Amino acid sequence: MRIQAVAASICAAAVLLTACGTSGDHSTAPVVSAARVHSVQADLDSAVDSGAVGAIATLTEGDSETVSASGVADISTRSPMPADRPQHVRVGSVTKTFTAAIVLQLAAEHRVELDRPIAAYLPGLFSGDSVNGQAITVRQILGHRSGLPELTGSPGDSEYRAAHDGRTFDPDQVIAEALRNPAQFAPGTRFEYTNTNYLVAGRLIEMVTGHRYSDELRDRITAPLNLSGTYLPATGETGLRAPHPIGYRAIDGVITDVTRIEPSLPWSAGALVSTGADLNRFYTALSAGQVVPQPQLEQMLDGVDMGNGDGMFYGLGLGYTELPCGAQFIGHNGGIFGFSALTGATSAGRAVTLSYTGTPAESDSRSRLTHALCD
């Protein structure tokens, strides 16, 4: 579920491995340029050549959309990755932007104060000796500056193993297990990307609203924006809804189908399923101030350098950077068993979602964004 550099790209040339499609009224709307499609072509080829099984990319500019794909959706049948209809893919830590946006909506409604201690909202959650919930603010939770420990080991080695063992989890159980570990640092003293923060944020949403996180996600974001391909799988819903590619990962040196995972483990930190078109719509709307009010969006974009040397900053559930063409990118990326994604938009109305299966070699995500979003 960690933000990380990912490789993906656009439309490969090999006939048996490629499917491309476009939609939108190109006579009246800006069109995704051929130069951008061709620029990202080399990135897609590189991703597939370096270990990705399949890759799919959605480029949006205004009302124009271009979907391209490379590689295969299923190794056993050698069926090409389709681009003629949206594919459901796991998007890992992209979930965090959705979670943060709900918290910022609650802040705009004066139901959550970002600089109030998290224990004021979740008083029974921080009962151990290693973490002081009174010293950690909501803002620090959303910005990965809380010092909360990361979950390691039990209650499950991974969401993949949990699915195959038939195990499910309660969020409080997972958080309590993480809090058995010592705090990583004093709250507010540094940045450390930690999934536990966003499990806590999910519980914050439930405590404040009195509703399930999945219901707030639906009512506040996916339904209003008509994100019909975006959903949080229910506990025990280990598979993906059709249509979808197969997720692959090397296990003991063997490329293995790892599509089935248990979503209650990553939950509000990384269990979301979506499509390229939906994610582009979401980040375009977020950038335009249509998901959270402008004052709260500005707080989401007030963060710290992530320390990767690539100019990427992290605010509240958002990564952001200025691209070489001068455009400001906001978005997120994420990886989970079998799938990786990089997605976001610029204030100029351009958006991209790159998703792949398998495990390509690490690459420069900033260059991928530049190829996809800059002329």
N, C-alpha and C positions, 0 to 999 in steps of 0.2 A: 504493500500500500504506500510505499515511500515515493515521494517525488524523486525522480531520477532521470538522467539523460536517456532518451529512447530514440531509436531509429525507425522511421517509417517514411512513406512517400507516395508518389502518385503513379498510376497507370504504366505498367510494364508493356514492352512491345511483343513479347512472346505470345502468339495467338492462343495456344492451349492454356496459358496461365493468366490471361488478362481478360477483364470485362470492364467496359467503360460506359458511362451514361451521363446525360445532362438533363436538367429540367429548368423551368423558369422561362419567362417571356423575355428573350434576348433582344427583341426589337425595341423594348422600352426600358430595360434595366441594364446596369453595368454587367459586363460579361467577364467571367474569370478568364484571364488572358492565357493564350497558348504558351507564352513565355514562362509564366508561373508553372503551368502544368509540366512543361518540358524540364524546367529547372528542378522540380521535385522528382521527376522521373529517375534521375540518377540516384537520388536518395532511396527510392523504393527498391531499385535494383540492388543497391548496396545492402539494404536490410535483408532482402531475400537471400542474397549471396552469402551473407554472414551468419545465417542461422534462422531467420524468420521462416515460418512455414507459409504464412499468408499475411497479406497486408491490405488494408483498405483505407482510402482517404476521401474525405469530403471537404471540398473548398466552396465557400460561400462568399458572394459579393452582392450586397443588396438582395434582390430577388432571384439572382442567378446562382445555380448550384451545379457543381461538377463532381461526380463520384467516380473514382477509379480504383482498380484493384489489381493485385498481383499475387502470384503464388497459388496455393491450393487451400480450399476450405476443409478438405478431408483427405488425409494421406491415403487411407485405404481405398478410396474410389478415384483418387486423383482429380476430383471435381474442382474446377477453378473457383477461386474466391469470387463470388458474384458481386456485381455492382449495379444490377438493375432494380434492386429493392433494398430498403434499409436492413442492415444486419444487427441483431442484438449482440452486443459484446459486453464483457465485464470491463469496467473502467477504473476499478481500484480507488485510489485516493482522490480522483476527481469528485467523488462523493463529498469530500470535505468542503468544497465550495458551496454545495447545496446546503450542507449542514450549517455552515457559517452564515449563509444568506438568511436562513430562517431565524437564527439568533439575532442578526442585525435587524430583521423586521420586528422582532419582539422588542429590541432596543428602541426602535423608532416609535413603537406603541407604548413606551415607558413601562414595559413589563419586565425588562431586564436592564440592569445598569452594568456597563462593561467594566467599570472599575470597582465593582462591589466584589467581596470575597465569594468564591464559588461555593463555599460551605454555607453561605447564607441561603442558597437555593437548594443545596443537597446536603443537609446537615448530618445525615446518618452515613454518608458515603465514605468520609475520611476518618474512620475510627482507629486506624492503625497509628503506630508511633513514627513511621518513617516520613509521613507527609502531613503538613499542616494546611488544611483547606482554608483556614482563616487568613493565611498569608498569600494565597493565590487568587488572582482576579480572573473574571471571565475573559477579559482582554488577553491575559497571559495564556489562558487555555487556548483561545482561538489562534494566537500568534506563535504557538510552540515555544513559549518562554516561561512555562510554569515549573519546569524541573520535574514533572511527574515521570515516574519510571515507565519503561516500556515493558509490555508483556513478553515474557520469555518462557519457554517450556510449557508445562501444564497451564490451563486445562486441556490443551490439545497442541500437538506439535505443529499443526497447520490446519487451515480450513479444508484442504484436500483430504487429509487423513481423517478429520472429523466426519466428513461426508461418508467416507467408506466404512467408518466404524459406527455410523448411525448416531453420532453424538450431536446434541444441540446445546445452546448456551443461553443463559440470561445475562443481559448487559452488566448488571451489578456483580454477577459471579466473575465475569471476565475482568472488570475493573478491580474488584477485590483481590484477584489473583495477581494483577499487575502491581498493586499497592503493597504486596508482600516484599517487593524489592525496595531498596533505599532510593530516596530522591536523587536525581542526577545532578542537581545544582540548586542554589538558592533562587527562589522565584524572581524573575525579571533580570537576572544577571547575564543570561546569554540565550541564544537560539539553539534548540535541538529538536529536530523533527521527530515527533513521538505520536504514535497512533492512539495511545491512551487518552490524549487530550480530546480527541473527537468522539470517543466513546462517552466521555464525561459530558461533552457538549450535547450529544444525543439525549442523554438522561436529563440534562438541564431543560431541553425543549419539552420533554414529557412532563417534568415536574411543574413547569410554569404554565403550560397549556392544559394539563390534565388529559391530554390525548396521546395516542401512540405517535412515535416519531414518523412512522410510515404514513399515517393519516395527515399529519402536518405537511409532510413533503408533498403529498398529493394535492391537498387543498390550497397550499400557499404557492407552489411552484409548478408542478407538472400539469395540473389541470388548467390553471390560468394561462399558461404559455402553450397549451395544447401539445405537450411533449408525450405523444401517445406511445412512443417506443421506450419510454424511460420508466423504470420501476425498481423498487427495493424488494428483492425476493423475500418471501415470508420464511420464518424459521422452518427448516426442513425442506425447503424448496431448493434442492441442490442442483437441478438442471437449469438449462436456459430455454426460454420460450422461442419458438420458431418464428422467423428463420434465423439461424446463427451458424457461424463457423465453429469448428472444433478447436478447443484450446489445447495447446501442446506445451510440454515442458520436459526437459531431459531429467530422468530419474535413474540414478545408477548407470548413466551413460546411454540410456534408451529413451528415444523420443516417445513420450507417453501421453495418451489422452487424459487431460486433467480438467475437463470441462465441468465436471460435478464438484462443487465445493459446498461447505456449510456456511450460509450467509450470516448466521447469527453471531459468528465469531468476529468478522470485520465490521459488520453492522453499519452504524452511522459514520464510521471512519473509512469504509472502503467496499461496501457490498453492492453499490449501485450498478444496474445494467442500463445501457442506453444505446443510442444510434448516433452516427455522425451528424445527421441532420438535426436531431434534437439538441445535441450539445452545442452545435453552432448557433442554433436559435437561442439557447439559454445564455451563452456568453455574450452574444450580440445584445440581447436585452439587458443583461447585467451591466455591460459597458455603457449603455445608453441611460442608465438610471431607472430602468423599468422593473427591476426585481427588488431592489432596496432603494429608498430615497437617497438623493445625492449626498446629503451630509453623512449618512451611514456608509455609502460607497467610498467616500473620501477616507473614512476610517479603515475600511478594508484595504485601502491602498497606502496606508501609512505603516510601513514595516521596516525590516532590516535586511541587509545583504545576507544571502544564504551562505556565503563563504565558499562558493564553488569556483570562484574566479571567472564566472561567465556573465556577470552583471545582473543576475537574477535576484530579485528581492522577494521577500515573503511578508505579506501583511496579515490580514485576518481571513484565512481560508483561500487566499489568492496568491499566486505567483505573478510577478509583473516585471517588465523590463522595457527599455527603449531599444528598438531594433535599429540597425544601421540606416534604414531609410527614414528614421525619425518617428515612425509609428510606435505608440505605446501598446504593448501586448499585455493582456491580462488573461490568466487561465490557470491551468493545473495539469499535471500529468500523474500517472500512477501505474503501478504494476500489481497484479495479483496472479494467482496460479493460472498459467496458460495464456494470459492476455496482458498487453500493455497499451497505454493510450497517452497521447499528447494533444491537448485541445485548448482553444481560447480564441479571442477576438481582439480586434483593434477598434479604436474609437471611430475609424473611418468606415466601419461597417463590413470589414473583411473578417472572415472566421475560417478556422481549419480544425478538423479532427483527424488525427492519424492514429490508427489502431493496428496492431499486429498480433499474431499468434506465434508461438515458438520463442526462441531466445536468440535474437541477433546480437552481434557484438555491440558494446556500448559506443555511442556516437554523440556528436555535438548537437544537442537539441536546439541551441540558439541558431545554428546554421539552418536546421530544418525549418524553423519558424520564419527565418529570413527568406528562404526559398519559396515558402508557401504564401507569405503575406506581403512581401515587398516586390515591386516591379524590377 
